[in-house]
Amino acid sequence: MKIGGKERKFKYGLNSIRALVRETGKTPQEILEGGFDPRDVEFGVLLVWAALIWQDRNLAVDQVGDWLDSEEGLYVEAAQEAINALLEGFRRTFRLASMEAEGEEPGKN
């Protein structure tokens, strides 16, 4: 999606997940269980920021907030894309899809 004047891919690898956990103070499980309310602007901007830092580790949260404020509706669109990237990152990192297919709960052996 186009944000900050250029096309950017939203992606959650381990470092992005770590950054989101660090900045929110929530565990991955708490993030998943808590859902997302777009009115929680702080969390929404952090979601987008963490999805973009894989390309620029020096990216500031406030810069992302400025980008999201530049166009009507961009915040909600970007937050939704970040959520999708986060869910995919969680599935890939924690092997959630393969565990669900086997009938196991994540974290259980």
N, C-alpha and C positions, 0 to 999 in steps of 0.2 A: 504494500500500500504506500501511497505517497504521503510522507510526513517529513517536516523539516526541509522541504524543498527538493526531496529526492525519494526515489523508490527504496523502501526498506523492507527487509524480511524479518518477521517476528519469529524468534526462536528461543527455546528454553533448553539449555544444556545444564550441566551440574553447576557451573559458576553463576548462571542466571538464577537458578533455583536457590543457591546459597545466598545470593544477594537479596532476593525477595524475602527469604526467611530471616536474614539479618535485619533488614529494614522494617519488616512488619512485626517481628517478635513472635511470629506464629510458626508452628511446625507445618510441614507439608500436609499432614493429615488435617490440621485445623484449617488450613487454607482450602482444602478440598471440601470439607464438611461445612464450612462457613458460607459457601456460595459467594455471589457477587451482587451487590446492590450498586447500581451506577451512581447513586447519590453519595456513596462513600468515595468522594473525589480523591482523597489522599491515597487510598488503596488502589483506585483505578489508575492514577498516574504512575504509582509504583509498579503496577502490573506491566504497563506499557514500557516504562524505563527498563525494567529487568529483561524484557523481551528483546530489547535493542542493544544491550551492553555487550553482547557477543561480538558486535561489529566495532564498538568503540567503548573500551573500558573506562575512558575518561568522561563519558557522557554524564551530565549532571541532571538530576531529577527536575530541577527548576527549568532547565532548557527544554526538556520534554513537555513540561507544563505549558511553556510558551508556545511550543509547536502545536499542542492540542488546542490551544486557545485561538489559533490563527484562522480557523475555519469552522463555521457552524456545523455541528453534528460530528465533527472529527473525533472528539473525545469518546463518544459512545461507540463509534465504528472501530476506533483503534483499541479501546478496552475489550470489545468483543473478540477482535482478532488476537489480542494478547491472551485472553482466556483460552481460546482454542489452541494457541501455541503452548500455553502452560499445561493444559490437559494432555496434549501430545507428548510434551517433555516428561511429565509424570509417568505416562504409560511406558515410554521408552526407558526412562531411567530406573523405574521401580518394577519394570516388567509386569505391569498391571494387567495388560491384555492377556498375556499367556497364563497368569495365575487365575484370572477369572474364567478362562476357557477350561482350566483344569478343575474348577470348582473350589479353589482355595481362596482364602481371604489374604490380602496383602499383609506381609509381616508374620504370617502363621506358617509353621512347618508341619 
